[in-house]
Amino acid sequence: MENTSAPFTPDWNNSRDANYQHLDPHQIEMIDEALNSIGDYGEVRLIVEKGRLRFLVTQKSFDVLKIQPGVIFKDLK
């Protein structure tokens, strides 16, 4: 399953998006890419060390009632 949503572009004048001041545009783009890659049941975890984003961890999950054999291996390529 492929997510075709547009990449997130923060609006720095919007108070909600102003909270991203500690993330540079490259990091925001990486987070957006990770969110688009995990599918409907995955998760993205952000690991922060000393107040800075250090790691981005993704976990992809599958609903076994909805997928067919061979889908998991194909998605790992």
ROKE-330734 format. One record per residue: residue in one letter; x, y, z of N, C-alpha, C, O in turn. Coordinates in steps of 0.05 Angstrom, whole numbers, plus 5000, padded with zeros to 4 digits. Layout:
! ROKE-330734
@resn = A n_px = X n_py = Y n_pz = Z ca_px = X ca_py = Y ca_pz = Z c_px = X c_py = Y c_pz = Z o_px = X o_py = Y o_pz = Z
...
//
This chain:
! ROKE-330734
@resn = M n_px = 5017 n_py = 4977 n_pz = 5000 ca_px = 5000 ca_py = 5000 ca_pz = 5000 c_px = 5018 c_py = 5025 c_pz = 5000 o_px = 5037 o_py = 5027 o_pz = 5016
@resn = E n_px = 5012 n_py = 5043 n_pz = 4983 ca_px = 5029 ca_py = 5067 ca_pz = 4980 c_px = 5013 c_py = 5092 c_pz = 4987 o_px = 4991 o_py = 5096 o_pz = 4977
@resn = N n_px = 5025 n_py = 5108 n_pz = 5005 ca_px = 5012 ca_py = 5133 ca_pz = 5013 c_px = 5020 c_py = 5154 c_pz = 4993 o_px = 5044 o_py = 5158 o_pz = 4989
@resn = T n_px = 5001 n_py = 5168 n_pz = 4981 ca_px = 5007 ca_py = 5188 ca_pz = 4961 c_px = 5003 c_py = 5217 c_pz = 4972 o_px = 4999 o_py = 5235 o_pz = 4956
@resn = S n_px = 5003 n_py = 5220 n_pz = 4998 ca_px = 4999 ca_py = 5247 ca_pz = 5009 c_px = 5023 c_py = 5265 c_pz = 5003 o_px = 5045 o_py = 5255 o_pz = 4999
@resn = A n_px = 5018 n_py = 5290 n_pz = 5002 ca_px = 5039 ca_py = 5310 ca_pz = 4996 c_px = 5058 c_py = 5312 c_pz = 5020 o_px = 5049 o_py = 5308 o_pz = 5043
@resn = P n_px = 5083 n_py = 5318 n_pz = 5015 ca_px = 5102 ca_py = 5321 ca_pz = 5037 c_px = 5093 c_py = 5344 c_pz = 5055 o_px = 5081 o_py = 5364 o_pz = 5047
@resn = F n_px = 5099 n_py = 5341 n_pz = 5081 ca_px = 5093 ca_py = 5362 ca_pz = 5100 c_px = 5111 c_py = 5386 c_pz = 5097 o_px = 5136 o_py = 5382 o_pz = 5097
@resn = T n_px = 5100 n_py = 5409 n_pz = 5095 ca_px = 5116 ca_py = 5434 ca_pz = 5094 c_px = 5106 c_py = 5452 c_pz = 5117 o_px = 5083 o_py = 5461 o_pz = 5115
@resn = P n_px = 5122 n_py = 5456 n_pz = 5137 ca_px = 5113 ca_py = 5473 ca_pz = 5160 c_px = 5108 c_py = 5502 c_pz = 5152 o_px = 5123 o_py = 5513 o_pz = 5136
@resn = D n_px = 5088 n_py = 5514 n_pz = 5164 ca_px = 5082 ca_py = 5542 ca_pz = 5161 c_px = 5092 c_py = 5555 c_pz = 5186 o_px = 5078 o_py = 5554 o_pz = 5207
@resn = W n_px = 5115 n_py = 5568 n_pz = 5185 ca_px = 5127 ca_py = 5579 ca_pz = 5210 c_px = 5111 c_py = 5601 c_pz = 5222 o_px = 5116 o_py = 5608 o_pz = 5245
@resn = N n_px = 5092 n_py = 5613 n_pz = 5208 ca_px = 5075 ca_py = 5634 ca_pz = 5219 c_px = 5051 c_py = 5622 c_pz = 5235 o_px = 5038 o_py = 5636 o_pz = 5250
@resn = N n_px = 5047 n_py = 5596 n_pz = 5232 ca_px = 5025 ca_py = 5582 ca_pz = 5246 c_px = 5036 c_py = 5573 c_pz = 5273 o_px = 5057 o_py = 5560 o_pz = 5273
@resn = S n_px = 5023 n_py = 5578 n_pz = 5295 ca_px = 5033 ca_py = 5571 ca_pz = 5321 c_px = 5036 c_py = 5541 c_pz = 5324 o_px = 5055 o_py = 5532 o_pz = 5338
@resn = R n_px = 5019 n_py = 5525 n_pz = 5312 ca_px = 5022 ca_py = 5496 ca_pz = 5313 c_px = 5048 c_py = 5487 c_pz = 5300 o_px = 5063 o_py = 5471 o_pz = 5312
@resn = D n_px = 5055 n_py = 5498 n_pz = 5277 ca_px = 5079 ca_py = 5491 ca_pz = 5263 c_px = 5104 c_py = 5503 c_pz = 5275 o_px = 5127 o_py = 5494 o_pz = 5270
@resn = A n_px = 5101 n_py = 5524 n_pz = 5291 ca_px = 5124 ca_py = 5537 ca_pz = 5303 c_px = 5138 c_py = 5519 c_pz = 5323 o_px = 5161 o_py = 5524 o_pz = 5330
@resn = N n_px = 5125 n_py = 5498 n_pz = 5332 ca_px = 5137 ca_py = 5478 ca_pz = 5351 c_px = 5159 c_py = 5462 c_pz = 5337 o_px = 5174 o_py = 5448 o_pz = 5351
@resn = Y n_px = 5161 n_py = 5464 n_pz = 5311 ca_px = 5182 ca_py = 5449 ca_pz = 5296 c_px = 5208 c_py = 5465 c_pz = 5294 o_px = 5225 o_py = 5458 o_pz = 5278
@resn = Q n_px = 5211 n_py = 5485 n_pz = 5310 ca_px = 5235 ca_py = 5502 ca_pz = 5308 c_px = 5261 c_py = 5487 c_pz = 5315 o_px = 5283 o_py = 5496 o_pz = 5308
@resn = H n_px = 5259 n_py = 5464 n_pz = 5328 ca_px = 5283 ca_py = 5449 ca_pz = 5335 c_px = 5290 c_py = 5428 c_pz = 5314 o_px = 5310 o_py = 5414 o_pz = 5316
@resn = L n_px = 5273 n_py = 5426 n_pz = 5294 ca_px = 5278 ca_py = 5407 ca_pz = 5272 c_px = 5285 c_py = 5423 c_pz = 5247 o_px = 5272 o_py = 5443 o_pz = 5241
@resn = D n_px = 5306 n_py = 5414 n_pz = 5233 ca_px = 5313 ca_py = 5428 ca_pz = 5208 c_px = 5296 c_py = 5416 c_pz = 5186 o_px = 5285 o_py = 5394 o_pz = 5189
@resn = P n_px = 5294 n_py = 5429 n_pz = 5163 ca_px = 5278 ca_py = 5419 ca_pz = 5141 c_px = 5285 c_py = 5391 c_pz = 5132 o_px = 5268 o_py = 5375 o_pz = 5124
@resn = H n_px = 5311 n_py = 5384 n_pz = 5133 ca_px = 5320 ca_py = 5357 ca_pz = 5126 c_px = 5308 c_py = 5336 c_pz = 5145 o_px = 5299 o_py = 5315 o_pz = 5136
@resn = Q n_px = 5308 n_py = 5342 n_pz = 5170 ca_px = 5296 ca_py = 5323 ca_pz = 5190 c_px = 5266 c_py = 5320 c_pz = 5186 o_px = 5255 o_py = 5298 o_pz = 5188
@resn = I n_px = 5252 n_py = 5342 n_pz = 5181 ca_px = 5224 ca_py = 5341 ca_pz = 5176 c_px = 5218 c_py = 5324 c_pz = 5151 o_px = 5199 o_py = 5308 o_pz = 5151
@resn = E n_px = 5234 n_py = 5327 n_pz = 5131 ca_px = 5230 ca_py = 5311 ca_pz = 5106 c_px = 5235 c_py = 5282 c_pz = 5112 o_px = 5220 o_py = 5265 o_pz = 5101
@resn = M n_px = 5255 n_py = 5275 n_pz = 5128 ca_px = 5260 ca_py = 5247 ca_pz = 5136 c_px = 5236 c_py = 5235 c_pz = 5151 o_px = 5228 o_py = 5212 o_pz = 5146
@resn = I n_px = 5225 n_py = 5250 n_pz = 5170 ca_px = 5202 ca_py = 5241 ca_pz = 5186 c_px = 5178 c_py = 5237 c_pz = 5167 o_px = 5164 o_py = 5216 o_pz = 5170
@resn = D n_px = 5173 n_py = 5255 n_pz = 5149 ca_px = 5151 ca_py = 5253 ca_pz = 5130 c_px = 5155 c_py = 5228 c_pz = 5113 o_px = 5135 o_py = 5213 o_pz = 5108
@resn = E n_px = 5179 n_py = 5223 n_pz = 5103 ca_px = 5185 ca_py = 5199 ca_pz = 5087 c_px = 5179 c_py = 5174 c_pz = 5103 o_px = 5168 o_py = 5154 o_pz = 5093
@resn = A n_px = 5188 n_py = 5173 n_pz = 5128 ca_px = 5184 ca_py = 5150 ca_pz = 5145 c_px = 5154 c_py = 5145 c_pz = 5150 o_px = 5145 o_py = 5122 o_pz = 5148
@resn = L n_px = 5139 n_py = 5166 n_pz = 5155 ca_px = 5110 ca_py = 5163 ca_pz = 5159 c_px = 5096 c_py = 5152 c_pz = 5134 o_px = 5077 o_py = 5137 o_pz = 5136
@resn = N n_px = 5105 n_py = 5161 n_pz = 5110 ca_px = 5093 ca_py = 5152 ca_pz = 5085 c_px = 5101 c_py = 5123 c_pz = 5079 o_px = 5087 o_py = 5110 o_pz = 5063
@resn = S n_px = 5122 n_py = 5113 n_pz = 5091 ca_px = 5132 ca_py = 5086 ca_pz = 5084 c_px = 5121 c_py = 5064 c_pz = 5102 o_px = 5124 o_py = 5040 o_pz = 5095
@resn = I n_px = 5108 n_py = 5070 n_pz = 5124 ca_px = 5101 ca_py = 5050 ca_pz = 5143 c_px = 5074 c_py = 5037 c_pz = 5139 o_px = 5068 o_py = 5016 o_pz = 5151
@resn = G n_px = 5057 n_py = 5048 n_pz = 5122 ca_px = 5031 ca_py = 5036 ca_pz = 5117 c_px = 5011 c_py = 5043 c_pz = 5139 o_px = 5016 o_py = 5061 o_pz = 5155
@resn = D n_px = 4989 n_py = 5029 n_pz = 5139 ca_px = 4967 ca_py = 5035 ca_pz = 5157 c_px = 4971 c_py = 5028 c_pz = 5186 o_px = 4959 o_py = 5040 o_pz = 5204
@resn = Y n_px = 4988 n_py = 5008 n_pz = 5191 ca_px = 4990 ca_py = 4998 ca_pz = 5218 c_px = 5018 c_py = 5001 c_pz = 5231 o_px = 5023 o_py = 4990 o_pz = 5252
@resn = G n_px = 5036 n_py = 5015 n_pz = 5218 ca_px = 5063 ca_py = 5018 ca_pz = 5229 c_px = 5065 c_py = 5041 c_pz = 5248 o_px = 5045 o_py = 5054 o_pz = 5255
@resn = E n_px = 5089 n_py = 5045 n_pz = 5258 ca_px = 5094 ca_py = 5068 ca_pz = 5276 c_px = 5122 c_py = 5079 c_pz = 5271 o_px = 5140 o_py = 5065 o_pz = 5262
@resn = V n_px = 5124 n_py = 5105 n_pz = 5277 ca_px = 5150 ca_py = 5119 ca_pz = 5275 c_px = 5156 c_py = 5130 c_pz = 5303 o_px = 5139 o_py = 5143 o_pz = 5315
@resn = R n_px = 5179 n_py = 5123 n_pz = 5313 ca_px = 5188 ca_py = 5134 ca_pz = 5339 c_px = 5212 c_py = 5152 c_pz = 5335 o_px = 5230 o_py = 5146 o_pz = 5320
@resn = L n_px = 5211 n_py = 5175 n_pz = 5348 ca_px = 5233 ca_py = 5194 ca_pz = 5347 c_px = 5248 c_py = 5192 c_pz = 5374 o_px = 5237 o_py = 5195 o_pz = 5395
@resn = I n_px = 5274 n_py = 5187 n_pz = 5372 ca_px = 5291 ca_py = 5184 ca_pz = 5395 c_px = 5306 c_py = 5210 c_pz = 5398 o_px = 5322 o_py = 5218 o_pz = 5381
@resn = V n_px = 5302 n_py = 5223 n_pz = 5421 ca_px = 5315 ca_py = 5249 ca_pz = 5426 c_px = 5335 c_py = 5246 c_pz = 5448 o_px = 5330 o_py = 5234 o_pz = 5469
@resn = E n_px = 5360 n_py = 5255 n_pz = 5443 ca_px = 5381 ca_py = 5255 ca_pz = 5462 c_px = 5391 c_py = 5283 c_pz = 5466 o_px = 5397 o_py = 5298 o_pz = 5447
@resn = K n_px = 5393 n_py = 5292 n_pz = 5491 ca_px = 5403 ca_py = 5318 ca_pz = 5498 c_px = 5388 c_py = 5340 c_pz = 5483 o_px = 5399 o_py = 5360 o_pz = 5474
@resn = G n_px = 5361 n_py = 5336 n_pz = 5480 ca_px = 5344 ca_py = 5356 ca_pz = 5468 c_px = 5345 c_py = 5357 c_pz = 5438 o_px = 5334 o_py = 5376 o_pz = 5426
@resn = R n_px = 5359 n_py = 5338 n_pz = 5425 ca_px = 5361 ca_py = 5338 ca_pz = 5396 c_px = 5352 c_py = 5311 c_pz = 5385 o_px = 5357 o_py = 5291 o_pz = 5397
@resn = L n_px = 5340 n_py = 5312 n_pz = 5361 ca_px = 5332 ca_py = 5288 ca_pz = 5348 c_px = 5357 c_py = 5272 c_pz = 5341 o_px = 5374 o_py = 5282 o_pz = 5327
@resn = R n_px = 5358 n_py = 5247 n_pz = 5350 ca_px = 5382 ca_py = 5231 ca_pz = 5345 c_px = 5376 c_py = 5207 c_pz = 5327 o_px = 5391 o_py = 5201 o_pz = 5309
@resn = F n_px = 5353 n_py = 5193 n_pz = 5331 ca_px = 5346 ca_py = 5170 ca_pz = 5316 c_px = 5317 c_py = 5171 c_pz = 5308 o_px = 5300 o_py = 5183 o_pz = 5321
@resn = L n_px = 5311 n_py = 5159 n_pz = 5285 ca_px = 5284 ca_py = 5156 ca_pz = 5275 c_px = 5281 c_py = 5126 c_pz = 5271 o_px = 5295 o_py = 5113 o_pz = 5255
@resn = V n_px = 5262 n_py = 5114 n_pz = 5286 ca_px = 5257 ca_py = 5085 ca_pz = 5285 c_px = 5230 c_py = 5079 c_pz = 5273 o_px = 5210 o_py = 5091 o_pz = 5281
@resn = T n_px = 5229 n_py = 5062 n_pz = 5253 ca_px = 5204 ca_py = 5054 ca_pz = 5240 c_px = 5198 c_py = 5025 c_pz = 5246 o_px = 5216 o_py = 5008 o_pz = 5248
@resn = Q n_px = 5172 n_py = 5020 n_pz = 5248 ca_px = 5163 ca_py = 4992 ca_pz = 5251 c_px = 5139 c_py = 4989 c_pz = 5233 o_px = 5119 o_py = 5004 o_pz = 5235
@resn = K n_px = 5141 n_py = 4970 n_pz = 5215 ca_px = 5119 ca_py = 4965 ca_pz = 5196 c_px = 5104 c_py = 4940 c_pz = 5205 o_px = 5115 o_py = 4920 o_pz = 5211
@resn = S n_px = 5077 n_py = 4943 n_pz = 5206 ca_px = 5060 ca_py = 4921 ca_pz = 5215 c_px = 5040 c_py = 4914 c_pz = 5193 o_px = 5034 o_py = 4931 o_pz = 5176
@resn = F n_px = 5030 n_py = 4890 n_pz = 5194 ca_px = 5011 ca_py = 4881 ca_pz = 5174 c_px = 4987 c_py = 4868 c_pz = 5187 o_px = 4989 o_py = 4854 o_pz = 5207
@resn = D n_px = 4963 n_py = 4874 n_pz = 5176 ca_px = 4939 ca_py = 4861 ca_pz = 5186 c_px = 4936 c_py = 4835 c_pz = 5171 o_px = 4930 o_py = 4834 o_pz = 5147
@resn = V n_px = 4940 n_py = 4813 n_pz = 5185 ca_px = 4941 ca_py = 4786 ca_pz = 5172 c_px = 4913 c_py = 4778 c_pz = 5162 o_px = 4912 o_py = 4759 o_pz = 5146
@resn = L n_px = 4892 n_py = 4792 n_pz = 5169 ca_px = 4866 ca_py = 4785 ca_pz = 5159 c_px = 4861 c_py = 4799 c_pz = 5131 o_px = 4843 o_py = 4792 o_pz = 5117
@resn = K n_px = 4879 n_py = 4818 n_pz = 5124 ca_px = 4875 ca_py = 4832 ca_pz = 5100 c_px = 4896 c_py = 4828 c_pz = 5078 o_px = 4892 o_py = 4836 o_pz = 5055
@resn = I n_px = 4919 n_py = 4816 n_pz = 5085 ca_px = 4940 ca_py = 4813 ca_pz = 5065 c_px = 4941 c_py = 4784 c_pz = 5054 o_px = 4930 o_py = 4766 o_pz = 5066
@resn = Q n_px = 4954 n_py = 4781 n_pz = 5032 ca_px = 4958 ca_py = 4755 ca_pz = 5019 c_px = 4987 c_py = 4746 c_pz = 5023 o_px = 5005 o_py = 4763 o_pz = 5026
@resn = P n_px = 4992 n_py = 4720 n_pz = 5022 ca_px = 5020 ca_py = 4711 ca_pz = 5025 c_px = 5037 c_py = 4723 c_pz = 5003 o_px = 5029 o_py = 4727 o_pz = 4980
@resn = G n_px = 5062 n_py = 4730 n_pz = 5010 ca_px = 5081 ca_py = 4742 ca_pz = 4992 c_px = 5082 c_py = 4772 c_pz = 4994 o_px = 5101 o_py = 4784 o_pz = 4984
@resn = V n_px = 5062 n_py = 4785 n_pz = 5006 ca_px = 5062 ca_py = 4814 ca_pz = 5008 c_px = 5084 c_py = 4824 c_pz = 5026 o_px = 5097 o_py = 4844 o_pz = 5020
@resn = I n_px = 5089 n_py = 4811 n_pz = 5049 ca_px = 5109 ca_py = 4820 ca_pz = 5068 c_px = 5137 c_py = 4819 c_pz = 5055 o_px = 5151 o_py = 4839 o_pz = 5057
@resn = F n_px = 5144 n_py = 4798 n_pz = 5042 ca_px = 5170 ca_py = 4796 ca_pz = 5030 c_px = 5173 c_py = 4817 c_pz = 5008 o_px = 5195 o_py = 4829 o_pz = 5006
@resn = K n_px = 5153 n_py = 4821 n_pz = 4992 ca_px = 5154 ca_py = 4841 ca_pz = 4970 c_px = 5158 c_py = 4869 c_pz = 4982 o_px = 5173 o_py = 4885 o_pz = 4970
@resn = D n_px = 5145 n_py = 4875 n_pz = 5004 ca_px = 5148 ca_py = 4902 ca_pz = 5017 c_px = 5175 c_py = 4907 c_pz = 5029 o_px = 5183 o_py = 4930 o_pz = 5033
@resn = L n_px = 5190 n_py = 4885 n_pz = 5035 ca_px = 5216 ca_py = 4888 ca_pz = 5047 c_px = 5238 c_py = 4895 c_pz = 5027 o_px = 5259 o_py = 4904 o_pz = 5034
@resn = K n_px = 5232 n_py = 4891 n_pz = 5002 ca_px = 5252 ca_py = 4897 ca_pz = 4981 c_px = 5255 c_py = 4926 c_pz = 4976 o_px = 5271 o_py = 4935 o_pz = 4959
//
